[in-house]
Amino acid sequence: MTIFHTAHLRARPDAVEKYKARLLEHARDSLNLEPGGCLRFDVHQNAEDPTLFLLVEIYRDEAALDAHRNSAHFAEYKADTSDWVTERTWWYWTALACVTAQPCLGATGRSLSYRLFQAAAVPSARLQPDPRAEYGRRCDGHRPPAPGVARHRK
């Protein structure tokens, strides 16, 4: 069963920029080092409160989430950021329906996942739009994008 997980994390005001950089690195590592396990890892920053971050993570199943939480890169991320994060709240969700007009978009009009990979400059992660993506249609249950597939339109 697919695991849909969200988290709110609050960073110390004096640590926001270094935390943001480390969090984006952790998101890239999770997707690159856990292929087929970590299916999505979106990072958002609150527009009014830059100390507040929202993570949207999707894992193939409980075993994939356990593998993520027990990975070396997760332990390194936790150790690196332990003094920077002042609050952590997380939830697990059950999908009822997926209805969307377009993918999760950032300020540039491209999906945040796409921008993370572009910023990573990882040759194997040069993503193209998925021509099979059908926006505005209901899906039966949550279907995360296949690993390595960006679902966005230019």
N, C-alpha and C positions, 0 to 999 in steps of 0.2 A: 504494500500500500504506500502510495506517495506521501511524503511528509512535507507539509507546508508550514513554515516556521517564520515568525516575525519577531523582531526585538527592537526595543528602544534603548539606546545607550546615550548617556550624557557624559561629555568630557569636561574636564576643568577648563575654564576660559583661557588660561595661559597655555594649554596644551592642544587646542583645537586643530591647528594646522598640522602639527606632527602626528596627532591621532588620525586625522583624515587621511594623510598620506599612508600611514601604516594600515589603516582599515581597507583602503583601496588595494594595497598590496596583498592583504589577507584574502580579499574577495577573488583576486586573480589567481592566487595560489590555490584556493579551494577548487576553482573550476579547472585549472590546469593539472593539479596533482591528484584530483579525485574524478577522473573522467568516468562518466556513466553513473557516478554516485551523487556528486553535487551537480544538480541540473541547472540551478539558477542561484545567483547571489547578487542582488541589487542593493546598492548603497544610496541612501538619500540623506540630505541634510536639511533641517527645518529652515524655511525661508526667513522666519522672524527670530528664531533662537538658534544661532549657529553652533551652540554647544550640544544640540540634540540631533541624534542620528537615528534613522529607521533602516533596519536591515530586513530584506525579504529573501528568504532562503528556501529552496526546494531540493529535497533529497529523494532519491529513488525509493528508499524504504528505510525502515528502522536500522537495519544493518549499515546502510550508507551513512546515516546520521551518527551512529556509534563510531564508525571508522573516522569520520570527520573530527568528532570530539576527542578521539584518542590519537590523532595524527601528530607528528612532530611539528608540522607547520602551525597547527592550532595552539600547541603548547608554547611555541615561540611567540606567537601573536599575544597570547594571554600574559606571558612574562613581560614582553615589551611594553604592554599598555596598562598593566595593573595599576600603576600610579596615576594614569591619565583619566580613567573612567571613574565617575563618582556614583552613577546609578546604572543598573541593568534591570530591565523588565522584559520578559519574553512570553510568547504565546504559541500554541499549536492550533491549527485550524483544520476544519473539515470542509472540503469544497462542496458547495451546493449547486453552483452553476458558474460558467465563465462567459460573461457577456461583455464585449468590448468593441469600441469603435476603432481603436488603434492600440498599438502596444504602449508600454510604459515609456513615456518620452521625457527627455531632458530638455534643457533650454535650447539646444541646437536642433531639436526635432528628430534626433536619433535616439535609439534606445540607450539607456544607461549601460546595459551590458555591452553593447557595441562600443560605446565610448571607453569603457574600461579596457576592452581588448585593444582598441586603437592606442590608448595611452600606454599600454604595456609594451607595445612594439615587438610583440612576439610573432615571428614569421608564420608559425603554424596557426595563429589565431586571427588571421585576416578573414573576417567574416563577410559574407554577402547576404543580401536580403533573401529570405526564404520565399520562393515563388509560390509555394503551397499554402502560405499563410492566408487565412480567411478571416478578416476582421469584421466585427459586427454580427457574427453568427454565434449562436449558442453551441457550446460543446457539452457532451455528456460527461460530467466530472472534470476534474482539473487535468489538463494535458500540457505539461511543461514542454518547452521547446527541446528538441533533440540536442544532445551535447554538440557544441560547435556550430549551432545554427542561430543566427540573429534574426529575429522577427521584427522588422521595421520597414518603413517605406521612406524614400527620400522625398 
